[in-house]
């Protein structure tokens, strides 16, 4: 929590907890790995899938959405 949420550096975190800096790094990395595993299990359990960025296809979709939003704005031609 101190490293991830409060964004304290390793040295300050170690000092506040009264432990070695290397132990802070180890616990932080272990916690991130555990959290990632739990999130992955939750996502899979919910039947959700994450997709990688699809480049031009995503850019085209964003462009269509932005154009549609601009068309729907009051006072613009065609609205």
PDB file of N, CA, C and O in Angstrom, chain B, residues numbered from 101:
ATOM      1  N   UNK B 101       0.834  -1.198   0.000  1.00  0.00           N
ATOM      2  CA  UNK B 101       0.000   0.000   0.000  1.00  0.00           C
ATOM      3  C   UNK B 101       0.869   1.249   0.000  1.00  0.00           C
ATOM      4  O   UNK B 101       0.576   2.216  -0.704  1.00  0.00           O
ATOM      5  N   UNK B 102       1.924   1.230   0.779  1.00  0.00           N
ATOM      6  CA  UNK B 102       2.780   2.422   0.848  1.00  0.00           C
ATOM      7  C   UNK B 102       3.453   2.700  -0.497  1.00  0.00           C
ATOM      8  O   UNK B 102       3.575   3.853  -0.911  1.00  0.00           O
ATOM      9  N   UNK B 103       3.884   1.644  -1.169  1.00  0.00           N
ATOM     10  CA  UNK B 103       4.565   1.812  -2.459  1.00  0.00           C
ATOM     11  C   UNK B 103       3.555   2.104  -3.567  1.00  0.00           C
ATOM     12  O   UNK B 103       3.744   3.050  -4.332  1.00  0.00           O
ATOM     13  N   UNK B 104       2.501   1.321  -3.668  1.00  0.00           N
ATOM     14  CA  UNK B 104       1.584   1.421  -4.799  1.00  0.00           C
ATOM     15  C   UNK B 104       0.594   2.570  -4.668  1.00  0.00           C
ATOM     16  O   UNK B 104       0.382   3.313  -5.626  1.00  0.00           O
ATOM     17  N   UNK B 105      -0.008   2.724  -3.508  1.00  0.00           N
ATOM     18  CA  UNK B 105      -1.070   3.716  -3.343  1.00  0.00           C
ATOM     19  C   UNK B 105      -0.511   5.060  -2.885  1.00  0.00           C
ATOM     20  O   UNK B 105      -0.820   6.102  -3.463  1.00  0.00           O
ATOM     21  N   UNK B 106       0.309   5.024  -1.849  1.00  0.00           N
ATOM     22  CA  UNK B 106       0.855   6.271  -1.321  1.00  0.00           C
ATOM     23  C   UNK B 106       2.087   6.731  -2.083  1.00  0.00           C
ATOM     24  O   UNK B 106       2.564   7.846  -1.874  1.00  0.00           O
ATOM     25  N   UNK B 107       2.604   5.888  -2.962  1.00  0.00           N
ATOM     26  CA  UNK B 107       3.736   6.180  -3.836  1.00  0.00           C
ATOM     27  C   UNK B 107       4.996   6.601  -3.086  1.00  0.00           C
ATOM     28  O   UNK B 107       5.743   7.469  -3.539  1.00  0.00           O
ATOM     29  N   UNK B 108       5.220   5.972  -1.929  1.00  0.00           N
ATOM     30  CA  UNK B 108       6.470   6.206  -1.221  1.00  0.00           C
ATOM     31  C   UNK B 108       7.579   5.448  -1.930  1.00  0.00           C
ATOM     32  O   UNK B 108       7.333   4.401  -2.530  1.00  0.00           O
ATOM     33  N   UNK B 109       8.791   5.965  -1.866  1.00  0.00           N
ATOM     34  CA  UNK B 109       9.884   5.226  -2.479  1.00  0.00           C
ATOM     35  C   UNK B 109      10.312   4.073  -1.563  1.00  0.00           C
ATOM     36  O   UNK B 109       9.884   3.981  -0.412  1.00  0.00           O
ATOM     37  N   UNK B 110      11.150   3.216  -2.094  1.00  0.00           N
ATOM     38  CA  UNK B 110      11.566   2.012  -1.377  1.00  0.00           C
ATOM     39  C   UNK B 110      12.253   2.355  -0.057  1.00  0.00           C
ATOM     40  O   UNK B 110      11.997   1.719   0.966  1.00  0.00           O
ATOM     41  N   UNK B 111      13.107   3.337  -0.082  1.00  0.00           N
ATOM     42  CA  UNK B 111      13.860   3.710   1.120  1.00  0.00           C
ATOM     43  C   UNK B 111      12.927   4.167   2.239  1.00  0.00           C
ATOM     44  O   UNK B 111      13.051   3.718   3.379  1.00  0.00           O
ATOM     45  N   UNK B 112      11.983   5.069   1.909  1.00  0.00           N
ATOM     46  CA  UNK B 112      11.060   5.573   2.925  1.00  0.00           C
ATOM     47  C   UNK B 112      10.143   4.473   3.448  1.00  0.00           C
ATOM     48  O   UNK B 112       9.844   4.419   4.641  1.00  0.00           O
ATOM     49  N   UNK B 113       9.706   3.608   2.562  1.00  0.00           N
ATOM     50  CA  UNK B 113       8.849   2.502   2.979  1.00  0.00           C
ATOM     51  C   UNK B 113       9.596   1.587   3.935  1.00  0.00           C
ATOM     52  O   UNK B 113       9.065   1.197   4.976  1.00  0.00           O
ATOM     53  N   UNK B 114      10.823   1.246   3.581  1.00  0.00           N
ATOM     54  CA  UNK B 114      11.636   0.376   4.442  1.00  0.00           C
ATOM     55  C   UNK B 114      11.858   1.019   5.812  1.00  0.00           C
ATOM     56  O   UNK B 114      11.764   0.353   6.842  1.00  0.00           O
ATOM     57  N   UNK B 115      12.149   2.296   5.811  1.00  0.00           N
ATOM     58  CA  UNK B 115      12.388   3.006   7.074  1.00  0.00           C
ATOM     59  C   UNK B 115      11.125   2.998   7.934  1.00  0.00           C
ATOM     60  O   UNK B 115      11.198   2.740   9.135  1.00  0.00           O
ATOM     61  N   UNK B 116       9.968   3.279   7.328  1.00  0.00           N
ATOM     62  CA  UNK B 116       8.725   3.336   8.095  1.00  0.00           C
ATOM     63  C   UNK B 116       8.313   1.972   8.650  1.00  0.00           C
ATOM     64  O   UNK B 116       7.718   1.885   9.724  1.00  0.00           O
ATOM     65  N   UNK B 117       8.636   0.901   7.904  1.00  0.00           N
ATOM     66  CA  UNK B 117       8.288  -0.440   8.359  1.00  0.00           C
ATOM     67  C   UNK B 117       9.373  -1.085   9.208  1.00  0.00           C
ATOM     68  O   UNK B 117       9.153  -2.123   9.832  1.00  0.00           O
ATOM     69  N   UNK B 118      10.555  -0.455   9.225  1.00  0.00           N
ATOM     70  CA  UNK B 118      11.659  -1.000   9.999  1.00  0.00           C
ATOM     71  C   UNK B 118      12.218  -2.287   9.404  1.00  0.00           C
ATOM     72  O   UNK B 118      12.647  -3.185  10.129  1.00  0.00           O
ATOM     73  N   UNK B 119      12.207  -2.366   8.054  1.00  0.00           N
ATOM     74  CA  UNK B 119      12.738  -3.544   7.376  1.00  0.00           C
ATOM     75  C   UNK B 119      13.731  -3.116   6.304  1.00  0.00           C
ATOM     76  O   UNK B 119      13.864  -1.930   6.003  1.00  0.00           O
ATOM     77  N   UNK B 120      14.428  -4.097   5.732  1.00  0.00           N
ATOM     78  CA  UNK B 120      15.425  -3.852   4.704  1.00  0.00           C
ATOM     79  C   UNK B 120      14.751  -3.446   3.386  1.00  0.00           C
ATOM     80  O   UNK B 120      13.642  -3.891   3.087  1.00  0.00           O
ATOM     81  N   UNK B 121      15.427  -2.601   2.606  1.00  0.00           N
ATOM     82  CA  UNK B 121      14.884  -2.153   1.325  1.00  0.00           C
ATOM     83  C   UNK B 121      14.633  -3.328   0.382  1.00  0.00           C
ATOM     84  O   UNK B 121      13.641  -3.337  -0.348  1.00  0.00           O
ATOM     85  N   UNK B 122      15.522  -4.316   0.393  1.00  0.00           N
ATOM     86  CA  UNK B 122      15.355  -5.479  -0.484  1.00  0.00           C
ATOM     87  C   UNK B 122      14.067  -6.234  -0.143  1.00  0.00           C
ATOM     88  O   UNK B 122      13.393  -6.752  -1.034  1.00  0.00           O
ATOM     89  N   UNK B 123      13.732  -6.292   1.139  1.00  0.00           N
ATOM     90  CA  UNK B 123      12.508  -6.957   1.556  1.00  0.00           C
ATOM     91  C   UNK B 123      11.280  -6.188   1.057  1.00  0.00           C
ATOM     92  O   UNK B 123      10.278  -6.793   0.678  1.00  0.00           O
ATOM     93  N   UNK B 124      11.361  -4.872   1.058  1.00  0.00           N
ATOM     94  CA  UNK B 124      10.268  -4.049   0.519  1.00  0.00           C
ATOM     95  C   UNK B 124      10.068  -4.376  -0.960  1.00  0.00           C
ATOM     96  O   UNK B 124       8.939  -4.572  -1.408  1.00  0.00           O
ATOM     97  N   UNK B 125      11.164  -4.432  -1.717  1.00  0.00           N
ATOM     98  CA  UNK B 125      11.075  -4.743  -3.151  1.00  0.00           C
ATOM     99  C   UNK B 125      10.467  -6.120  -3.369  1.00  0.00           C
ATOM    100  O   UNK B 125       9.597  -6.295  -4.222  1.00  0.00           O
ATOM    101  N   UNK B 126      10.930  -7.100  -2.592  1.00  0.00           N
ATOM    102  CA  UNK B 126      10.430  -8.468  -2.739  1.00  0.00           C
ATOM    103  C   UNK B 126       8.940  -8.537  -2.440  1.00  0.00           C
ATOM    104  O   UNK B 126       8.177  -9.138  -3.197  1.00  0.00           O
ATOM    105  N   UNK B 127       8.531  -7.929  -1.348  1.00  0.00           N
ATOM    106  CA  UNK B 127       7.110  -7.962  -0.974  1.00  0.00           C
ATOM    107  C   UNK B 127       6.254  -7.216  -1.987  1.00  0.00           C
ATOM    108  O   UNK B 127       5.143  -7.644  -2.300  1.00  0.00           O
ATOM    109  N   UNK B 128       6.761  -6.119  -2.492  1.00  0.00           N
ATOM    110  CA  UNK B 128       6.014  -5.337  -3.480  1.00  0.00           C
ATOM    111  C   UNK B 128       5.794  -6.149  -4.760  1.00  0.00           C
ATOM    112  O   UNK B 128       4.681  -6.213  -5.281  1.00  0.00           O
ATOM    113  N   UNK B 129       6.857  -6.762  -5.256  1.00  0.00           N
ATOM    114  CA  UNK B 129       6.735  -7.561  -6.473  1.00  0.00           C
ATOM    115  C   UNK B 129       5.848  -8.781  -6.251  1.00  0.00           C
ATOM    116  O   UNK B 129       5.057  -9.139  -7.124  1.00  0.00           O
ATOM    117  N   UNK B 130       5.973  -9.418  -5.100  1.00  0.00           N
ATOM    118  CA  UNK B 130       5.137 -10.570  -4.784  1.00  0.00           C
ATOM    119  C   UNK B 130       3.665 -10.157  -4.715  1.00  0.00           C
ATOM    120  O   UNK B 130       2.793 -10.867  -5.216  1.00  0.00           O
ATOM    121  N   UNK B 131       3.397  -9.023  -4.102  1.00  0.00           N
ATOM    122  CA  UNK B 131       2.026  -8.516  -4.001  1.00  0.00           C
ATOM    123  C   UNK B 131       1.430  -8.188  -5.365  1.00  0.00           C
ATOM    124  O   UNK B 131       0.264  -8.487  -5.625  1.00  0.00           O
ATOM    125  N   UNK B 132       2.234  -7.569  -6.244  1.00  0.00           N
ATOM    126  CA  UNK B 132       1.758  -7.257  -7.590  1.00  0.00           C
ATOM    127  C   UNK B 132       1.429  -8.530  -8.360  1.00  0.00           C
ATOM    128  O   UNK B 132       0.422  -8.596  -9.066  1.00  0.00           O
ATOM    129  N   UNK B 133       2.287  -9.542  -8.218  1.00  0.00           N
ATOM    130  CA  UNK B 133       2.052 -10.819  -8.897  1.00  0.00           C
ATOM    131  C   UNK B 133       0.771 -11.484  -8.386  1.00  0.00           C
ATOM    132  O   UNK B 133      -0.029 -11.994  -9.170  1.00  0.00           O
ATOM    133  N   UNK B 134       0.592 -11.473  -7.073  1.00  0.00           N
ATOM    134  CA  UNK B 134      -0.602 -12.071  -6.477  1.00  0.00           C
ATOM    135  C   UNK B 134      -1.858 -11.332  -6.931  1.00  0.00           C
ATOM    136  O   UNK B 134      -2.861 -11.960  -7.270  1.00  0.00           O
ATOM    137  N   UNK B 135      -1.806 -10.012  -6.938  1.00  0.00           N
ATOM    138  CA  UNK B 135      -2.956  -9.217  -7.372  1.00  0.00           C
ATOM    139  C   UNK B 135      -3.289  -9.509  -8.832  1.00  0.00           C
ATOM    140  O   UNK B 135      -4.458  -9.659  -9.186  1.00  0.00           O
ATOM    141  N   UNK B 136      -2.259  -9.591  -9.682  1.00  0.00           N
ATOM    142  CA  UNK B 136      -2.479  -9.890 -11.096  1.00  0.00           C
ATOM    143  C   UNK B 136      -3.153 -11.258 -11.247  1.00  0.00           C
ATOM    144  O   UNK B 136      -4.070 -11.413 -12.053  1.00  0.00           O
ATOM    145  N   UNK B 137      -2.702 -12.239 -10.479  1.00  0.00           N
ATOM    146  CA  UNK B 137      -3.290 -13.579 -10.535  1.00  0.00           C
ATOM    147  C   UNK B 137      -4.753 -13.539 -10.112  1.00  0.00           C
ATOM    148  O   UNK B 137      -5.604 -14.150 -10.758  1.00  0.00           O
ATOM    149  N   UNK B 138      -5.045 -12.831  -9.043  1.00  0.00           N
ATOM    150  CA  UNK B 138      -6.429 -12.736  -8.567  1.00  0.00           C
ATOM    151  C   UNK B 138      -7.334 -12.035  -9.576  1.00  0.00           C
ATOM    152  O   UNK B 138      -8.473 -12.448  -9.790  1.00  0.00           O
ATOM    153  N   UNK B 139      -6.824 -10.983 -10.187  1.00  0.00           N
ATOM    154  CA  UNK B 139      -7.607 -10.259 -11.199  1.00  0.00           C
ATOM    155  C   UNK B 139      -7.837 -11.160 -12.408  1.00  0.00           C
ATOM    156  O   UNK B 139      -8.948 -11.210 -12.936  1.00  0.00           O
ATOM    157  N   UNK B 140      -6.804 -11.871 -12.851  1.00  0.00           N
ATOM    158  CA  UNK B 140      -6.947 -12.781 -13.991  1.00  0.00           C
ATOM    159  C   UNK B 140      -8.006 -13.841 -13.704  1.00  0.00           C
ATOM    160  O   UNK B 140      -8.843 -14.127 -14.561  1.00  0.00           O
ATOM    161  N   UNK B 141      -7.978 -14.423 -12.512  1.00  0.00           N
ATOM    162  CA  UNK B 141      -8.955 -15.444 -12.144  1.00  0.00           C
ATOM    163  C   UNK B 141     -10.361 -14.850 -12.144  1.00  0.00           C
ATOM    164  O   UNK B 141     -11.303 -15.485 -12.616  1.00  0.00           O
ATOM    165  N   UNK B 142     -10.504 -13.645 -11.623  1.00  0.00           N
ATOM    166  CA  UNK B 142     -11.812 -12.980 -11.590  1.00  0.00           C
ATOM    167  C   UNK B 142     -12.330 -12.714 -13.002  1.00  0.00           C
ATOM    168  O   UNK B 142     -13.497 -12.964 -13.302  1.00  0.00           O
ATOM    169  N   UNK B 143     -11.458 -12.209 -13.856  1.00  0.00           N
ATOM    170  CA  UNK B 143     -11.852 -11.892 -15.234  1.00  0.00           C
ATOM    171  C   UNK B 143     -12.274 -13.167 -15.958  1.00  0.00           C
ATOM    172  O   UNK B 143     -13.306 -13.189 -16.628  1.00  0.00           O
ATOM    173  N   UNK B 144     -11.483 -14.225 -15.826  1.00  0.00           N
ATOM    174  CA  UNK B 144     -11.825 -15.487 -16.479  1.00  0.00           C
ATOM    175  C   UNK B 144     -13.131 -16.050 -15.914  1.00  0.00           C
ATOM    176  O   UNK B 144     -13.959 -16.571 -16.662  1.00  0.00           O
ATOM    177  N   UNK B 145     -13.314 -15.947 -14.600  1.00  0.00           N
ATOM    178  CA  UNK B 145     -14.526 -16.452 -13.966  1.00  0.00           C
ATOM    179  C   UNK B 145     -15.767 -15.703 -14.405  1.00  0.00           C
ATOM    180  O   UNK B 145     -16.864 -16.262 -14.413  1.00  0.00           O
ATOM    181  N   UNK B 146     -15.602 -14.455 -14.767  1.00  0.00           N
ATOM    182  CA  UNK B 146     -16.734 -13.642 -15.219  1.00  0.00           C
ATOM    183  C   UNK B 146     -16.990 -13.819 -16.711  1.00  0.00           C
ATOM    184  O   UNK B 146     -17.922 -13.235 -17.265  1.00  0.00           O
ATOM    185  N   UNK B 147     -16.154 -14.629 -17.354  1.00  0.00           N
ATOM    186  CA  UNK B 147     -16.326 -14.861 -18.787  1.00  0.00           C
ATOM    187  C   UNK B 147     -15.878 -13.691 -19.634  1.00  0.00           C
ATOM    188  O   UNK B 147     -16.283 -13.562 -20.790  1.00  0.00           O
ATOM    189  N   UNK B 148     -15.053 -12.850 -19.073  1.00  0.00           N
ATOM    190  CA  UNK B 148     -14.561 -11.697 -19.815  1.00  0.00           C
ATOM    191  C   UNK B 148     -13.231 -12.049 -20.475  1.00  0.00           C
ATOM    192  O   UNK B 148     -12.500 -12.918 -19.999  1.00  0.00           O
ATOM    193  N   UNK B 149     -12.933 -11.377 -21.556  1.00  0.00           N
ATOM    194  CA  UNK B 149     -11.669 -11.597 -22.246  1.00  0.00           C
ATOM    195  C   UNK B 149     -11.040 -10.244 -22.533  1.00  0.00           C
ATOM    196  O   UNK B 149     -11.724  -9.284 -22.889  1.00  0.00           O
ATOM    197  N   UNK B 150      -9.750 -10.188 -22.375  1.00  0.00           N
ATOM    198  CA  UNK B 150      -9.027  -8.971 -22.700  1.00  0.00           C
ATOM    199  C   UNK B 150      -8.407  -9.139 -24.075  1.00  0.00           C
ATOM    200  O   UNK B 150      -7.881 -10.203 -24.401  1.00  0.00           O
ATOM    201  N   UNK B 151      -8.467  -8.105 -24.866  1.00  0.00           N
ATOM    202  CA  UNK B 151      -7.934  -8.163 -26.219  1.00  0.00           C
ATOM    203  C   UNK B 151      -6.801  -7.155 -26.353  1.00  0.00           C
ATOM    204  O   UNK B 151      -6.822  -6.077 -25.759  1.00  0.00           O
ATOM    205  N   UNK B 152      -5.824  -7.539 -27.143  1.00  0.00           N
ATOM    206  CA  UNK B 152      -4.735  -6.616 -27.406  1.00  0.00           C
ATOM    207  C   UNK B 152      -5.224  -5.499 -28.325  1.00  0.00           C
ATOM    208  O   UNK B 152      -6.221  -5.647 -29.032  1.00  0.00           O
ATOM    209  N   UNK B 153      -4.514  -4.400 -28.300  1.00  0.00           N
ATOM    210  CA  UNK B 153      -4.837  -3.264 -29.155  1.00  0.00           C
ATOM    211  C   UNK B 153      -4.800  -3.702 -30.620  1.00  0.00           C
ATOM    212  O   UNK B 153      -3.856  -4.369 -31.041  1.00  0.00           O
ATOM    213  N   UNK B 154      -5.814  -3.334 -31.392  1.00  0.00           N
ATOM    214  CA  UNK B 154      -5.934  -3.794 -32.775  1.00  0.00           C
ATOM    215  C   UNK B 154      -5.501  -2.736 -33.787  1.00  0.00           C
ATOM    216  O   UNK B 154      -5.920  -2.786 -34.944  1.00  0.00           O
ATOM    217  N   UNK B 155      -4.689  -1.803 -33.381  1.00  0.00           N
ATOM    218  CA  UNK B 155      -4.101  -0.841 -34.308  1.00  0.00           C
ATOM    219  C   UNK B 155      -5.101  -0.055 -35.119  1.00  0.00           C
ATOM    220  O   UNK B 155      -5.951   0.643 -34.567  1.00  0.00           O
ATOM    221  N   UNK B 156      -4.998  -0.171 -36.442  1.00  0.00           N
ATOM    222  CA  UNK B 156      -5.833   0.619 -37.346  1.00  0.00           C
ATOM    223  C   UNK B 156      -7.322   0.378 -37.127  1.00  0.00           C
ATOM    224  O   UNK B 156      -8.130   1.298 -37.256  1.00  0.00           O
ATOM    225  N   UNK B 157      -7.677  -0.848 -36.797  1.00  0.00           N
ATOM    226  CA  UNK B 157      -9.098  -1.146 -36.563  1.00  0.00           C
ATOM    227  C   UNK B 157      -9.633  -0.309 -35.397  1.00  0.00           C
ATOM    228  O   UNK B 157     -10.728   0.247 -35.478  1.00  0.00           O
ATOM    229  N   UNK B 158      -8.857  -0.224 -34.318  1.00  0.00           N
ATOM    230  CA  UNK B 158      -9.274   0.591 -33.172  1.00  0.00           C
ATOM    231  C   UNK B 158      -9.287   2.072 -33.528  1.00  0.00           C
ATOM    232  O   UNK B 158     -10.198   2.804 -33.141  1.00  0.00           O
ATOM    233  N   UNK B 159      -8.281   2.507 -34.262  1.00  0.00           N
ATOM    234  CA  UNK B 159      -8.243   3.906 -34.679  1.00  0.00           C
ATOM    235  C   UNK B 159      -9.464   4.266 -35.521  1.00  0.00           C
ATOM    236  O   UNK B 159     -10.039   5.343 -35.365  1.00  0.00           O
ATOM    237  N   UNK B 160      -9.851   3.365 -36.408  1.00  0.00           N
ATOM    238  CA  UNK B 160     -11.019   3.606 -37.256  1.00  0.00           C
ATOM    239  C   UNK B 160     -12.284   3.696 -36.404  1.00  0.00           C
ATOM    240  O   UNK B 160     -13.137   4.550 -36.648  1.00  0.00           O
ATOM    241  N   UNK B 161     -12.409   2.826 -35.415  1.00  0.00           N
ATOM    242  CA  UNK B 161     -13.592   2.844 -34.547  1.00  0.00           C
ATOM    243  C   UNK B 161     -13.650   4.147 -33.748  1.00  0.00           C
ATOM    244  O   UNK B 161     -14.710   4.761 -33.628  1.00  0.00           O
ATOM    245  N   UNK B 162     -12.522   4.558 -33.213  1.00  0.00           N
ATOM    246  CA  UNK B 162     -12.478   5.817 -32.454  1.00  0.00           C
ATOM    247  C   UNK B 162     -12.874   6.977 -33.355  1.00  0.00           C
ATOM    248  O   UNK B 162     -13.633   7.855 -32.945  1.00  0.00           O
ATOM    249  N   UNK B 163     -12.368   6.980 -34.566  1.00  0.00           N
ATOM    250  CA  UNK B 163     -12.694   8.051 -35.500  1.00  0.00           C
ATOM    251  C   UNK B 163     -14.189   8.088 -35.798  1.00  0.00           C
ATOM    252  O   UNK B 163     -14.787   9.163 -35.831  1.00  0.00           O
ATOM    253  N   UNK B 164     -14.803   6.916 -36.017  1.00  0.00           N
ATOM    254  CA  UNK B 164     -16.248   6.868 -36.283  1.00  0.00           C
ATOM    255  C   UNK B 164     -17.049   7.382 -35.089  1.00  0.00           C
ATOM    256  O   UNK B 164     -18.018   8.123 -35.257  1.00  0.00           O
ATOM    257  N   UNK B 165     -16.645   6.991 -33.903  1.00  0.00           N
ATOM    258  CA  UNK B 165     -17.361   7.430 -32.706  1.00  0.00           C
ATOM    259  C   UNK B 165     -17.250   8.940 -32.546  1.00  0.00           C
ATOM    260  O   UNK B 165     -18.248   9.611 -32.286  1.00  0.00           O
ATOM    261  N   UNK B 166     -16.047   9.476 -32.699  1.00  0.00           N
ATOM    262  CA  UNK B 166     -15.864  10.924 -32.559  1.00  0.00           C
ATOM    263  C   UNK B 166     -16.656  11.690 -33.616  1.00  0.00           C
ATOM    264  O   UNK B 166     -17.239  12.734 -33.323  1.00  0.00           O
ATOM    265  N   UNK B 167     -16.675  11.173 -34.836  1.00  0.00           N
ATOM    266  CA  UNK B 167     -17.464  11.827 -35.891  1.00  0.00           C
ATOM    267  C   UNK B 167     -18.943  11.806 -35.553  1.00  0.00           C
ATOM    268  O   UNK B 167     -19.649  12.794 -35.754  1.00  0.00           O
ATOM    269  N   UNK B 168     -19.406  10.684 -35.043  1.00  0.00           N
ATOM    270  CA  UNK B 168     -20.821  10.566 -34.672  1.00  0.00           C
ATOM    271  C   UNK B 168     -21.165  11.527 -33.530  1.00  0.00           C
ATOM    272  O   UNK B 168     -22.224  12.155 -33.542  1.00  0.00           O
ATOM    273  N   UNK B 169     -20.284  11.636 -32.562  1.00  0.00           N
ATOM    274  CA  UNK B 169     -20.513  12.568 -31.448  1.00  0.00           C
ATOM    275  C   UNK B 169     -20.573  14.000 -31.952  1.00  0.00           C
ATOM    276  O   UNK B 169     -21.402  14.788 -31.499  1.00  0.00           O
ATOM    277  N   UNK B 170     -19.693  14.337 -32.891  1.00  0.00           N
ATOM    278  CA  UNK B 170     -19.681  15.692 -33.453  1.00  0.00           C
ATOM    279  C   UNK B 170     -20.972  15.956 -34.213  1.00  0.00           C
ATOM    280  O   UNK B 170     -21.487  17.073 -34.177  1.00  0.00           O
ATOM    281  N   UNK B 171     -21.507  14.942 -34.905  1.00  0.00           N
ATOM    282  CA  UNK B 171     -22.761  15.109 -35.640  1.00  0.00           C
ATOM    283  C   UNK B 171     -23.932  15.339 -34.697  1.00  0.00           C
ATOM    284  O   UNK B 171     -24.876  16.056 -35.031  1.00  0.00           O
ATOM    285  N   UNK B 172     -23.870  14.731 -33.523  1.00  0.00           N
ATOM    286  CA  UNK B 172     -24.976  14.809 -32.571  1.00  0.00           C
ATOM    287  C   UNK B 172     -24.956  16.074 -31.717  1.00  0.00           C
ATOM    288  O   UNK B 172     -25.905  16.332 -30.976  1.00  0.00           O
ATOM    289  N   UNK B 173     -23.886  16.867 -31.809  1.00  0.00           N
ATOM    290  CA  UNK B 173     -23.802  18.093 -31.023  1.00  0.00           C
ATOM    291  C   UNK B 173     -24.801  19.107 -31.540  1.00  0.00           C
ATOM    292  O   UNK B 173     -24.946  19.270 -32.752  1.00  0.00           O
ATOM    293  N   UNK B 174     -25.503  19.803 -30.628  1.00  0.00           N
ATOM    294  CA  UNK B 174     -26.444  20.848 -31.067  1.00  0.00           C
ATOM    295  C   UNK B 174     -25.721  21.944 -31.837  1.00  0.00           C
ATOM    296  O   UNK B 174     -24.598  22.317 -31.498  1.00  0.00           O
ATOM    297  N   UNK B 175     -26.367  22.451 -32.869  1.00  0.00           N
ATOM    298  CA  UNK B 175     -25.803  23.553 -33.629  1.00  0.00           C
ATOM    299  C   UNK B 175     -24.835  23.131 -34.705  1.00  0.00           C
ATOM    300  O   UNK B 175     -24.257  23.986 -35.376  1.00  0.00           O
ATOM    301  N   UNK B 176     -24.636  21.821 -34.894  1.00  0.00           N
ATOM    302  CA  UNK B 176     -23.761  21.378 -35.972  1.00  0.00           C
ATOM    303  C   UNK B 176     -24.620  20.923 -37.139  1.00  0.00           C
ATOM    304  O   UNK B 176     -25.736  20.443 -36.938  1.00  0.00           O
ATOM    305  N   UNK B 177     -24.115  21.068 -38.346  1.00  0.00           N
ATOM    306  CA  UNK B 177     -24.892  20.661 -39.521  1.00  0.00           C
ATOM    307  C   UNK B 177     -25.291  19.196 -39.438  1.00  0.00           C
ATOM    308  O   UNK B 177     -24.493  18.338 -39.062  1.00  0.00           O
ATOM    309  N   UNK B 178     -26.547  18.927 -39.797  1.00  0.00           N
ATOM    310  CA  UNK B 178     -27.039  17.561 -39.816  1.00  0.00           C
ATOM    311  C   UNK B 178     -27.607  17.103 -38.495  1.00  0.00           C
ATOM    312  O   UNK B 178     -27.988  15.939 -38.372  1.00  0.00           O
ATOM    313  N   UNK B 179     -27.682  17.993 -37.472  1.00  0.00           N
ATOM    314  CA  UNK B 179     -28.246  17.545 -36.186  1.00  0.00           C
ATOM    315  C   UNK B 179     -29.650  18.042 -35.993  1.00  0.00           C
ATOM    316  O   UNK B 179     -30.270  17.758 -34.969  1.00  0.00           O
TER     317      UNK B 179
END
